[in-house]
Amino acid sequence: MQTDGPVNHRGKTDVRKSS
């Protein structure tokens, strides 16, 4: 569940940046 797809990556980055 790290680089499953572009959507996953973007979601993870968004959450990390927002946090």
PDB file of N, H, CA, C and O in Angstrom:
ATOM      1  N   MET A   1       0.856  -1.219   0.000  1.00  0.00           N
ATOM      2  CA  MET A   1       0.000   0.000   0.000  1.00  0.00           C
ATOM      3  C   MET A   1       0.882   1.256   0.000  1.00  0.00           C
ATOM      4  O   MET A   1       0.620   2.212   0.730  1.00  0.00           O
ATOM      5  N   GLN A   2       1.918   1.234  -0.823  1.00  0.00           N
ATOM      6  H   GLN A   2       2.130   0.458  -1.417  1.00  0.00           H
ATOM      7  CA  GLN A   2       2.804   2.392  -0.861  1.00  0.00           C
ATOM      8  C   GLN A   2       2.690   3.095  -2.217  1.00  0.00           C
ATOM      9  O   GLN A   2       2.481   4.306  -2.293  1.00  0.00           O
ATOM     10  N   THR A   3       2.831   2.305  -3.281  1.00  0.00           N
ATOM     11  H   THR A   3       3.001   1.321  -3.220  1.00  0.00           H
ATOM     12  CA  THR A   3       2.744   2.893  -4.623  1.00  0.00           C
ATOM     13  C   THR A   3       1.822   2.028  -5.476  1.00  0.00           C
ATOM     14  O   THR A   3       2.190   1.575  -6.560  1.00  0.00           O
ATOM     15  N   ASP A   4       0.622   1.812  -4.960  1.00  0.00           N
ATOM     16  H   ASP A   4       0.323   2.180  -4.079  1.00  0.00           H
ATOM     17  CA  ASP A   4      -0.340   0.975  -5.679  1.00  0.00           C
ATOM     18  C   ASP A   4      -0.808   1.684  -6.946  1.00  0.00           C
ATOM     19  O   ASP A   4      -1.120   1.037  -7.946  1.00  0.00           O
ATOM     20  N   GLY A   5      -0.856   3.006  -6.902  1.00  0.00           N
ATOM     21  H   GLY A   5      -0.603   3.531  -6.090  1.00  0.00           H
ATOM     22  CA  GLY A   5      -1.305   3.748  -8.073  1.00  0.00           C
ATOM     23  C   GLY A   5      -1.153   5.246  -7.858  1.00  0.00           C
ATOM     24  O   GLY A   5      -0.826   5.685  -6.756  1.00  0.00           O
ATOM     25  N   PRO A   6      -1.385   6.027  -8.895  1.00  0.00           N
ATOM     26  CA  PRO A   6      -1.268   7.479  -8.803  1.00  0.00           C
ATOM     27  C   PRO A   6      -2.264   8.069  -7.804  1.00  0.00           C
ATOM     28  O   PRO A   6      -1.947   9.007  -7.073  1.00  0.00           O
ATOM     29  N   VAL A   7      -3.451   7.514  -7.786  1.00  0.00           N
ATOM     30  H   VAL A   7      -3.708   6.751  -8.380  1.00  0.00           H
ATOM     31  CA  VAL A   7      -4.481   8.030  -6.868  1.00  0.00           C
ATOM     32  C   VAL A   7      -4.054   7.799  -5.428  1.00  0.00           C
ATOM     33  O   VAL A   7      -4.178   8.686  -4.584  1.00  0.00           O
ATOM     34  N   ASN A   8      -3.551   6.601  -5.152  1.00  0.00           N
ATOM     35  H   ASN A   8      -3.451   5.880  -5.838  1.00  0.00           H
ATOM     36  CA  ASN A   8      -3.114   6.283  -3.797  1.00  0.00           C
ATOM     37  C   ASN A   8      -1.983   7.220  -3.378  1.00  0.00           C
ATOM     38  O   ASN A   8      -1.981   7.766  -2.275  1.00  0.00           O
ATOM     39  N   HIS A   9      -1.031   7.389  -4.280  1.00  0.00           N
ATOM     40  H   HIS A   9      -1.032   6.945  -5.176  1.00  0.00           H
ATOM     41  CA  HIS A   9       0.128   8.236  -3.983  1.00  0.00           C
ATOM     42  C   HIS A   9      -0.332   9.672  -3.673  1.00  0.00           C
ATOM     43  O   HIS A   9       0.122  10.305  -2.720  1.00  0.00           O
ATOM     44  N   ARG A  10      -1.252  10.155  -4.522  1.00  0.00           N
ATOM     45  H   ARG A  10      -1.621   9.641  -5.296  1.00  0.00           H
ATOM     46  CA  ARG A  10      -1.709  11.530  -4.343  1.00  0.00           C
ATOM     47  C   ARG A  10      -2.448  11.655  -2.995  1.00  0.00           C
ATOM     48  O   ARG A  10      -2.261  12.624  -2.259  1.00  0.00           O
ATOM     49  N   GLY A  11      -3.270  10.674  -2.701  1.00  0.00           N
ATOM     50  H   GLY A  11      -3.421   9.887  -3.300  1.00  0.00           H
ATOM     51  CA  GLY A  11      -4.032  10.728  -1.448  1.00  0.00           C
ATOM     52  C   GLY A  11      -3.100  10.714  -0.248  1.00  0.00           C
ATOM     53  O   GLY A  11      -3.296  11.456   0.715  1.00  0.00           O
ATOM     54  N   LYS A  12      -2.088   9.865  -0.316  1.00  0.00           N
ATOM     55  H   LYS A  12      -1.928   9.262  -1.098  1.00  0.00           H
ATOM     56  CA  LYS A  12      -1.135   9.775   0.796  1.00  0.00           C
ATOM     57  C   LYS A  12      -0.405  11.124   0.952  1.00  0.00           C
ATOM     58  O   LYS A  12      -0.238  11.629   2.063  1.00  0.00           O
ATOM     59  N   THR A  13       0.019  11.685  -0.174  1.00  0.00           N
ATOM     60  H   THR A  13      -0.117  11.275  -1.076  1.00  0.00           H
ATOM     61  CA  THR A  13       0.758  12.947  -0.121  1.00  0.00           C
ATOM     62  C   THR A  13      -0.138  14.053   0.436  1.00  0.00           C
ATOM     63  O   THR A  13       0.305  14.883   1.230  1.00  0.00           O
ATOM     64  N   ASP A  14      -1.372  14.055   0.019  1.00  0.00           N
ATOM     65  H   ASP A  14      -1.732  13.382  -0.626  1.00  0.00           H
ATOM     66  CA  ASP A  14      -2.303  15.091   0.473  1.00  0.00           C
ATOM     67  C   ASP A  14      -2.486  15.015   1.985  1.00  0.00           C
ATOM     68  O   ASP A  14      -2.432  16.024   2.688  1.00  0.00           O
ATOM     69  N   VAL A  15      -2.700  13.810   2.459  1.00  0.00           N
ATOM     70  H   VAL A  15      -2.744  12.990   1.888  1.00  0.00           H
ATOM     71  CA  VAL A  15      -2.914  13.631   3.901  1.00  0.00           C
ATOM     72  C   VAL A  15      -1.658  14.022   4.670  1.00  0.00           C
ATOM     73  O   VAL A  15      -1.724  14.676   5.712  1.00  0.00           O
ATOM     74  N   ARG A  16      -0.524  13.613   4.139  1.00  0.00           N
ATOM     75  H   ARG A  16      -0.470  13.082   3.294  1.00  0.00           H
ATOM     76  CA  ARG A  16       0.740  13.919   4.835  1.00  0.00           C
ATOM     77  C   ARG A  16       0.967  15.444   4.870  1.00  0.00           C
ATOM     78  O   ARG A  16       1.358  16.003   5.895  1.00  0.00           O
ATOM     79  N   LYS A  17       0.721  16.080   3.761  1.00  0.00           N
ATOM     80  H   LYS A  17       0.404  15.626   2.928  1.00  0.00           H
ATOM     81  CA  LYS A  17       0.940  17.527   3.689  1.00  0.00           C
ATOM     82  C   LYS A  17      -0.075  18.251   4.605  1.00  0.00           C
ATOM     83  O   LYS A  17       0.267  19.211   5.295  1.00  0.00           O
ATOM     84  N   SER A  18      -1.307  17.770   4.588  1.00  0.00           N
ATOM     85  H   SER A  18      -1.585  16.990   4.027  1.00  0.00           H
ATOM     86  CA  SER A  18      -2.356  18.402   5.384  1.00  0.00           C
ATOM     87  C   SER A  18      -2.071  18.198   6.875  1.00  0.00           C
ATOM     88  O   SER A  18      -2.333  19.077   7.696  1.00  0.00           O
ATOM     89  N   SER A  19      -1.536  17.037   7.202  1.00  0.00           N
ATOM     90  H   SER A  19      -1.324  16.323   6.535  1.00  0.00           H
ATOM     91  CA  SER A  19      -1.267  16.738   8.616  1.00  0.00           C
ATOM     92  C   SER A  19      -0.192  17.699   9.097  1.00  0.00           C
ATOM     93  O   SER A  19       0.208  17.646  10.260  1.00  0.00           O
TER      94      SER A  19
END
